[in-house]
């Protein structure tokens, strides 16, 4: 009895081609990155925006000292891990173009809610750590003007 491997090989190859985009949807580190740092269409970008967004994203128990929201498409942010990014120190990547960002800084006082934030708006190159072609960490200590 002979078994042809042709159809089985074809199914295996198709699985390799189709699986990576599906995995991107389920990558927990990428999803955490999006939750903490991605906001395509922000409203306000002022202190109230920071207070509201930090609270809704679960970044206020305890109050996070600083958090940056990147305003752009998911695809443009992901591209920093590829064609739209350049190697940067310690296995990081820096964007070749600037993104609109809102930086929320805790005003001080108690580290427990209610947390109050001061907003700063601007355009910056972003620095990210990537895994499997996806951003998983935003380096908030590095912002080039």
ABEGO torsion letter per residue (X at the ends): XBBBAAAAAAAAAAAAAAAAAAAAAABAAAAAAAAAABBABBBGGBAAAAAAAAAAAGAAOBBBABBBBBBBBAAAAAAAABAABBBBBGGBBBBABBBBBBBBBBAEEBABOBBBBBBBBEBBBBBBBBBGGBBABBBAABBBX
